[in-house]
Structures are given as C-alpha cells and as structure tokens.
Amino acid sequence: MNPLARRSAASLTALTTALAVGGAAWGGPPLPPTGGGGADKRSDTRAYVGLSFSFGGAAAPSAGIVVGAQAIRVRSSDRLTGIDLNARFNFRGGFDRIALAGLYGKRSVYANLGGGINPQTGEIFGTAAVQGPHLRLGADLGLGGGLRPYLEINTLGKPKAVQGGDPLSCPTGYFLADPADWTSFFGDISDEVIVDGRTCIDSIFEGFEPVT
C-alpha cells in the first residue's frame, strides 16, 4: 500500500472511532419504547362436570357422570398445555374410570393423551381424545386389548385468550434496537429506557455499524 493510501485508511479508521466514541454527543440519548409489557401466558385451574357415553368393546353401551379438573397454561399465541384428572360415575355400577392425561394443542382444539384405571376391575388402560368447547371425543384401550370409544359433553368452554402486549414502537426520529449493541456509543444504557429488552436509538445512527 502506498503512503497516500495508508494515510487515507488511517484517517478513515480514526474518523470511525471518533464517531463511535463521540456519537452520544451529536445524537439524541436512548429513549424508552412504547407498548410491550403484556402477559405472554396465563395459568388456570378449571373444575368441570359432564355426561359421558361409552360404547363398543365387550361391555354394553353405558352412560355416566364425569367430574374432573384441568390445570392449563395458555400462551398469547393460543398454544395450550396442561393436565386433566377426571373420574366417571357409571349409572349402572358406580365409579368405573379414573384417568389422568396431558393436554396439548390450541385453545380451540387440543389433544388428551394419558392413561387410567378401572377401580372396580383393576384394569389399566391408555386413553386418547380430542377436545373442544363443551365436547370431548376419545377412546380407551385396555392393556389386555379392547377399544372403548366415548363421547363426553361437559361444562368446559373455550379457555380465555391471553392478550399479549402491544407491539413496541419508537418516537419519530428513533428506531428500535438491542441495547447491548450500542454500549460503545452510550455506555451502560439505563433500565429506565429499556422495555422488553429493547430501546430506541436516534435515527442519525441508523445504518451505522456499532463498535463492539
């Protein structure tokens, strides 16, 4: 590299460094974004009762009352997870089913996957179902074989939605940025101007490569 080119490169490097170090002096300070701060998820416990109809398998069709509870977690994306514990009182012979299942899916429709026991016979079974508002359709499969579908109508409505925070936005003349990328300009950025891990930087810096 010739002397003129070396001097030009050195000048450019010095200018870049000076801009980075002195940026806060000629640009506005970081400002807090507006919006954000909403809930990302919510947990609920819901008790319920229902009417269950079983059919198929070796046993005759039957009906009974179901009592149970669900512990669920709903996210702002409508994703739902949780557990369900329930017992059925058969009109013909008393309690004949206790089941525990994991819940996976969306608020509108979600799966039940788990297992249970018939307290009268001691039979252990696996269970799977699809559930929506006030309705569950599934089947139990005994370890010794025998598929027993069921239909349940219950008091469980659609879980309440979780309202996430409003989108983050900045005042006119500022853009949204990661505070960690701009400490070379402003030093440690105060928590008072950080919302949900973001801050607002003066647009005079936009497109400028932060010095790390």
C-alpha positions as CSV (number, residue, x, y, z in Angstrom):
1,M,0.0,0.0,0.0
2,N,1.4,3.4,-1.0
3,P,1.9,6.2,1.7
4,L,-1.2,8.1,0.5
5,A,-3.4,5.1,0.7
6,R,-2.1,4.3,4.2
7,R,-2.8,7.8,5.4
8,S,-6.3,7.7,3.9
9,A,-7.1,4.4,5.7
10,A,-5.7,5.6,9.0
11,S,-7.8,8.8,8.7
12,L,-10.9,6.8,7.9
13,T,-10.3,4.5,10.9
14,A,-9.7,7.5,13.2
15,L,-12.9,9.1,11.9
16,T,-14.9,6.0,12.5
17,T,-13.6,5.6,16.0
18,A,-14.3,9.2,16.8
19,L,-17.8,8.9,15.6
20,A,-18.4,5.8,17.7
21,V,-16.9,7.3,20.8
22,G,-18.5,10.7,20.4
23,G,-21.8,9.5,19.0
24,A,-23.7,10.3,22.1
25,A,-22.6,13.9,21.8
26,W,-24.1,14.5,18.4
27,G,-27.1,12.2,18.5
28,G,-30.0,12.1,21.0
29,P,-29.9,9.8,24.0
30,P,-31.7,6.4,24.0
31,L,-35.4,6.7,24.8
32,P,-37.9,4.0,26.1
33,P,-40.1,2.3,23.5
34,T,-43.9,2.4,24.0
35,G,-46.1,-0.7,24.1
36,G,-45.0,-4.1,25.2
37,G,-45.3,-5.3,28.8
38,G,-48.3,-7.6,28.1
39,A,-48.7,-11.1,29.5
40,D,-47.1,-13.9,27.5
41,K,-49.0,-16.7,29.2
42,R,-51.6,-17.4,31.9
43,S,-52.3,-20.4,34.1
44,D,-55.8,-21.5,35.1
45,T,-57.4,-24.4,37.0
46,R,-60.9,-25.3,35.9
47,A,-63.2,-27.8,37.5
48,Y,-66.0,-29.3,35.5
49,V,-68.8,-31.9,35.3
50,G,-70.1,-33.7,32.3
51,L,-72.1,-36.5,30.9
52,S,-70.2,-39.4,29.3
53,F,-71.4,-42.1,26.9
54,S,-69.3,-45.2,26.3
55,F,-69.8,-47.7,23.5
56,G,-68.0,-50.5,21.8
57,G,-65.8,-53.2,23.3
58,A,-67.1,-56.2,25.2
59,A,-69.2,-54.2,27.6
60,A,-72.7,-52.9,26.8
61,P,-73.1,-49.2,26.0
62,S,-73.3,-47.1,29.1
63,A,-73.5,-43.6,30.4
64,G,-72.3,-41.8,33.5
65,I,-71.4,-38.5,35.2
66,V,-67.9,-37.2,34.8
67,V,-66.3,-34.9,37.4
68,G,-62.8,-33.5,36.9
69,A,-60.3,-30.6,36.8
70,Q,-57.9,-29.2,34.3
71,A,-54.7,-27.2,35.1
72,I,-53.8,-25.4,31.9
73,R,-51.4,-22.9,30.6
74,V,-52.4,-20.7,27.7
75,R,-49.9,-18.5,25.7
76,S,-50.6,-15.4,23.7
77,S,-50.0,-17.5,20.6
78,D,-53.1,-19.6,21.6
79,R,-50.9,-22.6,22.4
80,L,-52.3,-24.7,25.3
81,T,-50.7,-27.3,27.5
82,G,-51.8,-28.8,30.8
83,I,-53.1,-31.8,32.6
84,D,-56.6,-33.3,33.2
85,L,-57.7,-35.5,36.0
86,N,-61.2,-36.9,36.0
87,A,-63.4,-39.8,37.3
88,R,-66.6,-41.2,36.0
89,F,-69.6,-42.5,37.9
90,N,-71.4,-45.1,35.8
91,F,-75.2,-45.0,36.2
92,R,-75.2,-48.8,36.2
93,G,-72.4,-49.7,38.6
94,G,-70.7,-46.7,40.3
95,F,-67.2,-45.4,39.7
96,D,-65.6,-47.3,36.8
97,R,-63.0,-44.9,35.4
98,I,-60.2,-42.7,36.8
99,A,-57.9,-41.1,34.2
100,L,-55.0,-38.6,34.0
101,A,-54.0,-37.1,30.7
102,G,-51.6,-34.4,29.4
103,L,-53.2,-31.7,27.3
104,Y,-51.5,-30.4,24.1
105,G,-52.8,-28.1,21.3
106,K,-54.6,-24.8,20.8
107,R,-57.4,-23.1,22.8
108,S,-60.0,-24.2,20.2
109,V,-59.0,-27.8,19.9
110,Y,-56.5,-29.8,21.9
111,A,-55.5,-33.5,22.5
112,N,-55.7,-35.5,25.7
113,L,-53.1,-38.2,26.0
114,G,-52.7,-40.4,29.1
115,G,-53.9,-43.4,31.0
116,G,-56.1,-44.6,33.8
117,I,-57.6,-47.4,35.8
118,N,-61.0,-49.0,36.3
119,P,-61.2,-49.1,40.1
120,Q,-63.7,-51.9,40.1
121,T,-61.8,-54.4,37.9
122,G,-58.2,-53.0,38.3
123,E,-57.8,-52.8,34.5
124,I,-55.2,-50.3,33.4
125,F,-55.8,-48.5,30.1
126,G,-54.4,-45.9,27.8
127,T,-56.6,-43.0,26.7
128,A,-56.6,-40.5,23.8
129,A,-59.1,-37.8,23.0
130,V,-59.7,-34.7,21.0
131,Q,-61.4,-31.9,23.0
132,G,-63.1,-28.7,22.1
133,P,-65.5,-26.3,23.8
134,H,-68.0,-28.5,25.8
135,L,-67.1,-31.6,23.9
136,R,-64.6,-34.5,24.2
137,L,-64.4,-37.4,21.8
138,G,-61.9,-40.2,22.6
139,A,-61.2,-43.9,23.3
140,D,-59.7,-46.0,26.0
141,L,-57.5,-49.0,25.1
142,G,-57.1,-51.7,27.8
143,L,-53.7,-53.3,28.2
144,G,-55.4,-56.6,27.5
145,G,-56.9,-55.3,24.3
146,G,-60.4,-53.9,23.7
147,L,-61.1,-50.4,22.3
148,R,-63.8,-48.5,24.1
149,P,-64.8,-45.1,22.4
150,Y,-66.6,-42.5,24.4
151,L,-68.3,-39.2,23.9
152,E,-68.4,-36.6,26.6
153,I,-70.4,-33.3,26.9
154,N,-69.1,-31.1,29.7
155,T,-69.1,-27.6,31.2
156,L,-65.6,-26.7,29.9
157,G,-65.8,-23.8,27.4
158,K,-63.1,-22.4,25.3
159,P,-60.2,-21.2,27.5
160,K,-59.8,-17.4,27.7
161,A,-57.3,-15.8,25.3
162,V,-54.1,-14.2,26.6
163,Q,-53.7,-10.7,25.3
164,G,-50.0,-10.0,24.6
165,G,-48.6,-6.5,24.9
166,D,-48.9,-4.0,22.1
167,P,-46.0,-4.0,19.5
168,L,-43.1,-1.9,20.6
169,S,-42.6,1.4,18.8
170,C,-40.3,4.4,19.0
171,P,-40.9,8.1,18.8
172,T,-40.4,9.8,15.4
173,G,-36.7,10.0,14.6
174,Y,-35.8,6.9,16.5
175,F,-35.5,3.2,15.7
176,L,-35.9,0.0,17.8
177,A,-32.6,-1.6,18.8
178,D,-30.9,-4.0,21.1
179,P,-29.2,-2.0,24.0
180,A,-26.2,-4.3,24.1
181,D,-25.3,-3.3,20.5
182,W,-25.0,0.4,21.5
183,T,-23.0,0.4,24.7
184,S,-19.9,1.6,22.7
185,F,-21.8,4.8,22.0
186,F,-23.7,5.4,25.2
187,G,-22.0,3.2,27.9
188,D,-24.4,1.2,30.1
189,I,-27.9,2.1,28.9
190,S,-30.3,2.7,31.8
191,D,-33.0,0.1,32.5
192,E,-35.4,3.1,32.6
193,V,-35.2,3.3,28.8
194,I,-35.4,-0.5,28.1
195,V,-38.7,-2.2,27.6
196,D,-38.9,-6.0,26.9
197,G,-35.1,-6.0,26.1
198,R,-35.3,-3.2,23.5
199,T,-34.6,0.5,23.5
200,C,-35.0,3.4,21.0
201,I,-31.9,4.9,19.3
202,D,-31.7,8.2,17.4
203,S,-32.1,7.6,13.7
204,I,-29.0,9.5,13.0
205,F,-27.2,6.3,13.9
206,E,-29.3,4.0,11.7
207,G,-27.2,2.1,9.2
208,F,-24.1,2.8,11.2
209,E,-22.1,-0.3,12.3
210,P,-22.0,-0.3,16.2
211,V,-18.5,-0.7,17.5
212,T,-18.3,-3.8,19.7
